[in-house]
């Protein structure tokens, strides 16, 4: 016996006043409705209805059970409708993981515009440059930068991410502008801790012999710090243009060896499942597509 079906059959019999009308409403046979009610009484060990040829009468137990069963069925229907709304309408809390520098510089306007378009969606944005486990840590979506390896996650490419080697005009005046890759050996390098993790080992072709830390390098896990240090004349920085682009456009940094620019990385939206995707996630992924322009607005200096 399906207890929900039996409960619904009993409540419908009471509201309709007969097994025949209840069967019509439930689009089934009177015999099956009667069977459900009998099985329910046997399961509960009490009589719920007294049946006569003309009318049905609720017992005391039946009256109590009908009231509670009706409330439970209403709650069940409400829950199912709300779950359906989550799939068809963008609503609920959207948990997002995003890289620190990218989020600080470029996500606030996007999130504001998204919530204006989808006011029923709340945003919980967590910033972290490590690769979070979106399933284990309860994120709906993660923004990631790099060359993604194959995995069970779904990844949608949002925008290209260029890497450029740059330094301040003052630094280049003091130490000279490198014209060839070999000349980089003589310069101070501002190193991003996660560069190899995101861009791959091939990025070190830019810096022959500089795959290991050396004395005099400045190392940080934050690209904004390195770009600001480069602006201050501390050395050469290999950084994405979404961080360095504004300084390059303003003349505070100059691009070095553009003919050797590394292969672009990408910004991806990563989420766990393609099917039965919550509307809030689907709407956010669709909203991301094309938002930053093609090419992205932070590459205007080029």
C-alpha positions in Angstrom: 0.0 0.0 0.0 1.2 3.5 -0.9 0.3 5.4 2.3 0.2 8.8 0.4 -2.1 7.4 -2.2 -4.3 5.8 0.4 -4.3 9.0 2.5 -5.3 11.1 -0.5 -8.0 8.6 -1.5 -9.5 8.8 2.0 -9.4 12.6 2.2 -11.0 12.8 -1.3 -13.8 10.4 -0.3 -14.6 12.6 2.7 -14.6 15.8 0.8 -16.6 14.4 -2.1 -19.0 12.4 0.0 -18.9 9.2 -2.0 -16.4 6.7 -3.4 -17.8 7.3 -7.0 -17.2 11.0 -7.0 -13.8 10.6 -5.3 -12.8 8.1 -8.0 -13.9 10.6 -10.7 -11.8 13.4 -9.1 -8.8 11.1 -8.8 -9.3 9.7 -12.3 -9.4 6.1 -11.1 -12.0 3.4 -10.3 -14.3 3.3 -7.3 -13.1 -0.2 -6.5 -9.5 1.0 -6.2 -10.5 4.0 -4.0 -12.5 1.6 -1.7 -9.5 -0.7 -1.6 -7.2 2.1 -0.6 -9.5 3.2 2.3 -9.9 -0.4 3.5 -6.1 -0.9 3.5 -5.6 2.3 5.3 -8.0 1.3 8.0 -6.3 -2.1 8.3 -2.9 -0.4 8.6 -4.1 2.0 11.3 -6.2 -0.6 13.1 -9.2 1.6 13.4 -12.4 2.2 11.4 -12.4 5.7 9.8 -15.7 5.5 8.0 -19.1 4.0 8.7 -20.7 3.2 5.3 -24.4 3.0 4.6 -26.2 2.7 1.3 -27.0 6.4 1.3 -24.2 8.2 3.2 -20.7 8.0 4.6 -20.1 8.9 8.3 -16.8 9.7 9.8 -15.9 8.0 13.0 -14.2 9.9 15.8 -10.9 8.5 14.7 -11.8 9.3 11.1 -12.5 12.9 12.0 -9.1 13.3 13.7 -7.3 11.5 10.9 -9.0 13.5 8.1 -7.9 16.8 9.6 -4.3 15.8 10.1 -4.1 14.0 6.8 -5.5 17.0 4.9 -2.8 19.2 6.5 -0.1 16.8 5.6 -1.2 16.5 2.0 -1.4 20.3 1.7 2.1 20.6 3.1 3.3 18.0 0.6 1.7 19.8 -2.3 3.2 23.1 -1.2 6.6 21.6 -1.0 6.4 20.1 -4.4 5.1 23.3 -5.9 8.0 25.2 -4.3 10.5 22.7 -5.6 9.0 23.2 -9.0 9.3 26.9 -8.7 13.0 26.5 -7.9 13.4 24.8 -11.3 11.3 27.1 -13.3 11.9 30.5 -11.6 15.2 31.9 -10.5 14.9 32.1 -6.7 16.7 31.0 -3.6 20.3 31.5 -2.4 23.1 31.1 -5.0 26.4 30.2 -3.5 29.3 31.3 -5.7 33.1 30.7 -5.3 35.3 33.1 -7.2 39.0 34.1 -7.4 39.8 37.0 -5.1 41.3 39.6 -7.5 38.8 38.9 -10.3 35.8 39.2 -8.0 37.0 42.4 -6.3 37.7 44.1 -9.7 34.9 42.8 -11.9 32.1 40.9 -10.2 30.2 43.6 -8.2 28.6 45.2 -11.2 27.6 41.9 -12.6 26.1 40.6 -9.4 24.1 43.9 -9.0 22.8 43.6 -12.6 21.9 40.0 -12.1 19.9 40.6 -8.9 18.1 43.5 -10.6 17.1 41.0 -13.3 16.4 38.2 -10.8 15.4 39.9 -7.5 14.3 36.6 -5.9 17.9 35.3 -5.9 20.1 35.9 -3.0 23.9 35.8 -3.5 26.5 34.2 -1.1 29.9 35.0 -2.7 33.0 33.4 -1.2 36.4 34.5 -2.5 39.2 32.1 -2.6 42.0 31.4 -5.1 42.2 27.7 -4.2 40.2 25.2 -6.2 37.2 24.5 -4.0 35.3 21.3 -4.1 31.9 22.7 -5.1 30.0 19.6 -4.2 31.6 18.9 -0.8 31.6 22.6 0.2 28.1 23.3 -0.9 28.7 25.7 -3.8 26.2 26.0 -6.7 28.8 27.4 -9.0 32.5 28.3 -9.1 34.3 30.7 -11.3 37.8 29.4 -12.2 40.7 30.7 -14.2 43.2 28.6 -16.0 43.5 25.6 -18.4 40.9 23.2 -17.0 41.6 19.5 -16.8 38.9 17.0 -17.6 36.6 16.2 -14.7 33.1 15.1 -13.9 32.1 18.8 -13.5 30.4 20.9 -16.2 32.5 23.9 -17.3 31.3 26.7 -19.5 33.9 29.1 -21.0 33.0 32.7 -20.2 35.9 34.9 -21.4 39.6 34.7 -22.4 42.2 35.6 -19.9 45.4 37.1 -21.3 48.7 37.1 -19.5 51.2 39.9 -20.1 54.6 40.6 -18.8 54.8 44.2 -17.7 56.8 46.7 -15.6 56.7 50.4 -14.8 58.3 53.0 -17.1 60.6 54.0 -14.1 61.8 50.4 -13.6 62.5 50.0 -17.3 64.4 53.3 -17.4 66.6 52.1 -14.5 67.2 48.5 -15.6 66.5 48.6 -19.4 63.7 47.1 -21.4 64.2 43.4 -22.3 64.2 42.7 -26.0 64.8 39.0 -25.9 63.7 36.2 -23.5 67.3 35.6 -22.4 67.5 39.2 -21.1 64.9 38.4 -18.5 67.5 36.6 -16.4 68.9 40.0 -15.3 65.6 41.3 -13.9 63.7 41.0 -10.7 60.6 39.0 -11.0 57.3 39.5 -9.0 55.9 35.9 -8.8 52.3 34.8 -8.3 52.2 31.7 -6.2 49.5 29.9 -8.2 50.8 30.7 -11.7 52.0 27.2 -12.4 48.7 25.8 -11.1 46.6 28.0 -13.3 48.6 28.6 -16.4 50.7 25.4 -16.5 54.4 24.8 -16.6 54.7 26.3 -20.1 54.5 29.7 -18.6 58.1 29.4 -17.5 59.3 29.6 -21.0 59.0 33.3 -20.4 61.6 33.2 -17.7 64.4 30.8 -18.6 65.8 29.2 -15.5 63.2 31.0 -13.3 61.0 28.0 -12.5 62.3 28.1 -8.9 62.2 30.9 -6.4 65.4 32.9 -6.3 66.7 35.5 -3.9 65.3 38.9 -4.7 62.0 37.7 -6.1 58.8 39.0 -4.5 56.3 36.2 -4.1 52.6 36.6 -3.3 49.3 34.7 -3.7 47.6 37.8 -4.7 47.9 39.4 -8.2 46.8 42.8 -7.1 49.7 43.1 -4.7 52.1 42.2 -7.5 50.7 44.6 -9.9 50.9 47.4 -7.4 54.5 46.4 -6.7 55.2 46.5 -10.4 53.7 50.0 -10.6 55.9 51.1 -7.7 59.0 49.9 -9.7 59.7 46.6 -7.9 60.2 44.4 -10.9 58.6 42.5 -13.7 55.1 41.0 -13.2 53.4 38.3 -15.4 49.8 39.0 -14.7 46.4 38.7 -16.3 45.1 41.8 -18.0 41.9 41.8 -15.9 44.3 43.0 -13.1 47.0 44.9 -15.1 44.9 46.3 -17.9 43.8 49.5 -16.2 47.4 50.3 -15.2 48.6 49.6 -18.7 46.0 51.8 -20.2 46.9 54.6 -17.8 50.6 54.3 -18.7 51.6 53.1 -15.3 52.8 49.8 -16.7 54.3 48.8 -20.1 53.9 45.5 -21.8 57.2 43.7 -22.4 57.9 41.2 -25.2 54.3 41.1 -26.5 55.4 38.8 -29.4 56.0 36.1 -26.8 52.7 36.5 -24.9 51.7 33.1 -23.4 48.7 31.2 -24.6 45.6 32.8 -23.1 43.9 31.1 -20.2 40.1 31.2 -19.8 37.5 32.2 -17.2 35.1 29.3 -16.7 31.8 28.8 -14.8 31.9 25.4 -13.2 29.0 23.5 -11.8 28.1 20.0 -10.8 25.3 18.8 -13.1 23.8 19.6 -16.5 20.4 17.9 -16.0 17.8 19.1 -13.5 19.9 22.3 -13.1 18.3 24.7 -10.7 17.0 27.8 -12.5 19.1 30.1 -10.3 22.3 28.4 -11.6 21.1 28.2 -15.2 20.1 31.9 -15.2 23.4 33.0 -13.7 25.5 31.0 -16.2 23.4 32.5 -19.1 23.8 36.0 -17.6 27.6 35.5 -17.5 27.8 34.7 -21.2 28.9 37.8 -23.1 28.6 40.1 -20.1 32.3 41.2 -20.2 32.4 41.7 -23.9 34.3 40.2 -26.8 37.2 40.9 -26.3 36.6 41.6 -22.6 36.5 45.3 -21.6 39.7 45.0 -19.5 41.7 44.4 -22.8 40.8 47.8 -24.2 44.4 48.9 -23.8 45.3 46.5 -26.7 
